[in-house]
Amino acid sequence: MDTFKEKLFNKYTRIDDIGHVVMSPMTICKAKKVLFYHIGKTAGSSTDRLLNDNGLNDNIINNMRIPYRERVKYFEEVVENWDEYFKFTTVRNKFDQLISLYEMDRGLNGKFSLASATTFEEFIKNHVARQTRPIDASLYSWPMDQYFLTHTDGKLVFDLIIKFDDYEAGLKAACERMNISYTPIKVNVGNYDKTKVDTYYTPELKELVRTTFAQEFEYFKWS
């Protein structure tokens, strides 16, 4: 394994403090040499469904019932043949992505989810920009950092990045590359009022987000 592939392997097989593995959101089909990385709140669930419906998911990497060592062994073989794979992901404007995450998370009532009374300002200040709970880094730091997830050693590791605002056209292009038919599928669509997104951010909160995800803003030119 060359140096770059070794860095890829080490990055995506890393386990964080609560047991989350960076490679876990991957959907991979070895036979068709397809790899999709599901970044949270970027229409990834819809893409996952399309791939599943077309038999393009070996259900190894993203199957938590399979022991970690077996998933690592599987991924090692993928990395060895990295250049043979069509690799794609979806990204979303950071400001919109965090609104969607906030609205979803505070409605979950899960062990680690936000309290329903959490304000958006508290979410950004206390959980995104500054992690006040040990769990926060594993929920709102690297899993939301679209630069970190798409680059290794400063190099883009995906062949196609689909932007959320151009999702349909981007996914159609991906389907052509994978030689499957495009089917419009919508899964886990946010139910918040998208006409009021401008009311979430103050100038201070926007600056906190820009600072927290500086590399991402520099690369994707979010505004």
N, C-alpha and C positions, 0 to 999 in steps of 0.2 A: 504494500500500500504506500503510495507516494505521500509527500508531506501534506499537500492540500487535502487529499482524501482522508488522511489521518486526522486533520483538523475538523473536517466535516463529521467524521465518525465520532470523535470525542465530543463535539458540540451537541449533536443530536441525541446521543445516548446518555447525556448527563442527567442525573437525578437531582432535583432541587430539595430543599429542606423538608418538604412535606411529601416527597415521593413522586412528584410529577416528573415525567420524562419528556424532554424537548421533542423527541420524535413521535410521541403518541398521537398527535393529530394528523399523522400521515395516512393517506389511503394509497396503497401500492398494488399494482398487478405486475408480477414478474414476467408472465407469459407475453403480455402486450407492451411491457416496458413503459408503464405509466406511473407517475408519482404526483399526487396532489397533496398540498399542505393546507390544512384548514386553520386559518387564522380567525380568531373569534370575532363575531359580529360583522362579517364581510360577505354574507350569503353562502358561507362554506357548507352549511347543512344541505342546502339545495344542490350544490355540486356533488357532495357525498352521495346523495340519493340518486342522482343521475348516473354516477359511476357504479353504484351498487346495482342499479337496474340493468346495466349493460355488462355485468359480470367482470368489472374492472376493480375488484377489491378482493385481495387474498385474505383479508380479515386477520392479519397477523399483528402488524405494528399497533393498530388501534384496538386490539382485543386485550382488555386488561385481565382476562381469565388465563391468558397464556403467560407462563413465567417470563420474567424480565430477561433472563439469559437466553431463552429461545428467541425472543424478539430481537435481541442484540445480534445474535448469530444470523438471523434472517437479514437484518439491516446491513450487516457487514458485507454480505454478498451483493446487496444493492449498491453499496458505495463502491465496491470493486468494479462494478459495471456502470458507474454513474453517468458517463457520457452517452451511454446507449439509451437512457431513459428520456422520455418527454416529461419534463418537470414543470408544473405550474401551480400558481396560487392566486388568491384574490386579496386585494388590499382596499382600504377605505379611508377617506378623509379622517384624520385623527379626531377632530372635534366631533364629527358625527358618530364615529365609532364609540367614543367614550360615553356619549349620551345614550346610545343604544345599550351599551353594557350596563350603565347605571340603571336604566329603567328595567332591564331584565333582572339584574341581580337583586335589587331590593324587593322584587316580587316573588322571589324563590322560597323564602322562609326556610332556607337550609342551614346546616350547622355553621358554615363559614360565610354565608351570604350577608349582604348589608341589611341592617335594620330598615324596615319599611319607612321609618320616620327620617332616615338619613337625607339631608339636603344635598343637592348637587354640589354646592360649595364645599360641604364637609367631605363629600366623596373625593373631589379633586385634591383638596388640601391635605386631608388626613389619611387617604388610602392610595392615591395615585402619585402625587408629588412627594409626599412624605408618608412612608408606611408606618402606621402606629400600631398595627397588629402583626405578629410574626407571619401570619398567613398572607398578608397583603402583597408581598413581593411575588408570591407564586400565583396570584390571581390577576394583578394589575400592572406588574412590571414587565418581565421578559415575555409573558404570553401575549402582551399587547404591543410590544415593540416590533413594529413591522420592518424596521431596518435590520435589527438583530436577527429576526426570523428568516429574512430573505438574503442575507449576506454572510459570508464567512471569509475572514481575513481580508475584508474590504472588497470582496468579489461577489457579484450577483450569482446565485447558485440555481436560479430558475430560468427556464427557457421562455416562459410567458408569465407575465404578471397582469392579471385582469383587474381593472379598477372598478369598484362598486358602481360608480355612476355610469359606467359603460359595460355593465355586467353581461347583458344579453349578447351584444356583439362580440365581446371577449370570449364568452363561453362557446358561441358558435364557431369561433376560430379554433378553440381548443378541441371541439368535437371533430372538426375537419382533420386536425392533426392526429386524433385518436381513431379516425375512421368509424365514428358512430353518428347516429342521427341526433340532432339537437331536439330536446323536448323541454318546453318551459315548465319548470317545477319551482314552487315556492314553499319553503319549509321554515318554521320558526321566524315568521315575519313579525317585527316589532309592532306593538299596538299603541305606541305613544303618538301624540299629535305632532306630526312632522312639520306642520306649519308654524310651530312655536319654537323651533330649534334655536332661533336667535335670542330667546329669552333665558337660556341656560347660562350663558357665559358673560361674565364681566371682563373688562380689559385685563384685570389682574389674573383671573382664572385662565384666560387664553395665554398669557405670558408664562404662567406656571406650566401649562401643558407644552408649550413650545420649548421651554427650558428642559423639561423632563425627557422629552423625546427629540432632542436637538438633531441627532443624526438622521432620524426619520424625516423631520421637516426639511432638512437640507437636501436630502435625496429626492423625496416625492414632491417637494414644493407645495405642501398643503397651505391653503389660505383660509 
